[in-house]
Amino acid sequence: MDIESLKAMLDNDQDSLILRFGLGQALLKQKDYSAAIEHLLKALEFDNQYSAAYKLLGKAYTLSDQNQLAIATYENGISIAENKGDIQAAKEMQVFLKRLKQ
């Protein structure tokens, strides 16, 4: 789906974790980092244990030169992913975190 379709769903009171995550992902691809961050934060309001949202949020912060927020997001996301057994997401975020700290 395109961004306009996703926004139309949001305008029609179809707000959800998956909608916000998808919108954040689409906006990130369009390099609209501040809007992507806004929607990914909203996604985490629906489920603060959704490790994929932490991974994308950390990426959005990194790409918008907000490295301290990216570091904090990755650290939190790694902890959540490990606790959930989402090992792949945890490993990916560890790599991104390591790059930021170099």
C-alpha positions as CSV (number, residue, x, y, z in Angstrom):
1,M,0.0,0.0,0.0
2,D,1.1,3.5,-0.6
3,I,1.4,6.2,2.0
4,E,-1.8,8.0,1.0
5,S,-3.8,4.8,1.3
6,L,-2.3,4.1,4.8
7,K,-3.1,7.7,5.8
8,A,-6.7,7.4,4.6
9,M,-7.1,4.3,6.7
10,L,-5.8,6.2,9.7
11,D,-8.2,9.1,8.9
12,N,-11.0,6.5,8.9
13,D,-10.3,5.5,12.6
14,Q,-8.5,2.3,11.6
15,D,-5.6,3.0,13.9
16,S,-3.5,0.0,14.8
17,L,-0.1,-1.3,15.6
18,I,0.4,-2.7,12.1
19,L,-1.0,0.4,10.4
20,R,1.4,2.7,12.3
21,F,4.3,0.3,11.7
22,G,3.6,0.1,8.0
23,L,3.2,3.9,7.7
24,G,6.5,4.4,9.6
25,Q,8.2,1.9,7.3
26,A,6.8,3.6,4.2
27,L,7.8,7.1,5.4
28,L,11.3,5.9,6.2
29,K,11.7,4.6,2.7
30,Q,10.6,8.1,1.5
31,K,13.2,9.6,3.8
32,D,10.6,11.5,5.8
33,Y,12.3,10.6,9.0
34,S,10.4,12.9,11.4
35,A,7.1,11.5,10.2
36,A,8.4,7.9,10.3
37,I,9.5,8.5,13.9
38,E,6.1,9.9,14.9
39,H,4.3,6.8,13.5
40,L,6.8,4.3,14.9
41,L,6.4,5.9,18.4
42,K,2.7,5.5,18.0
43,A,3.1,1.9,17.0
44,L,5.0,1.3,20.3
45,E,2.2,2.9,22.2
46,F,0.0,0.0,20.9
47,D,2.6,-2.6,21.9
48,N,5.8,-1.6,23.6
49,Q,7.2,-5.1,23.2
50,Y,7.2,-5.0,19.3
51,S,10.9,-5.4,18.6
52,A,10.5,-4.7,14.9
53,A,9.3,-1.2,15.7
54,Y,12.4,-0.6,17.8
55,K,14.6,-1.7,15.0
56,L,13.0,0.7,12.5
57,L,12.8,3.5,15.0
58,G,16.5,3.2,15.8
59,K,17.2,3.4,12.1
60,A,15.0,6.5,11.7
61,Y,16.8,8.2,14.6
62,T,20.2,7.3,13.1
63,L,19.3,8.6,9.6
64,S,18.0,11.8,11.1
65,D,21.3,12.3,13.1
66,Q,19.7,11.7,16.5
67,N,22.4,9.2,17.5
68,Q,21.7,9.3,21.3
69,L,18.1,8.5,20.8
70,A,19.1,5.8,18.3
71,I,21.4,4.2,20.9
72,A,18.8,4.3,23.6
73,T,16.2,2.8,21.3
74,Y,18.5,0.0,20.2
75,E,19.5,-0.8,23.7
76,N,15.8,-1.0,24.8
77,G,14.9,-2.9,21.7
78,I,17.7,-5.5,22.2
79,S,16.5,-6.1,25.8
80,I,12.9,-6.5,24.7
81,A,13.8,-8.8,21.7
82,E,16.0,-11.0,23.9
83,N,13.3,-11.3,26.5
84,K,10.8,-12.3,23.8
85,G,13.2,-14.8,22.1
86,D,13.4,-12.6,19.0
87,I,17.1,-13.5,18.5
88,Q,17.4,-12.3,14.9
89,A,16.0,-8.8,15.7
90,A,18.3,-8.6,18.8
91,K,21.4,-9.5,16.7
92,E,20.5,-7.0,14.0
93,M,20.1,-4.2,16.6
94,Q,23.3,-5.2,18.3
95,V,25.2,-4.7,15.0
96,F,23.5,-1.3,14.4
97,L,24.3,-0.3,18.0
98,K,27.9,-1.3,17.7
99,R,28.3,0.9,14.5
100,L,26.8,3.9,16.3
101,K,29.2,3.5,19.3
102,Q,32.3,3.4,17.1
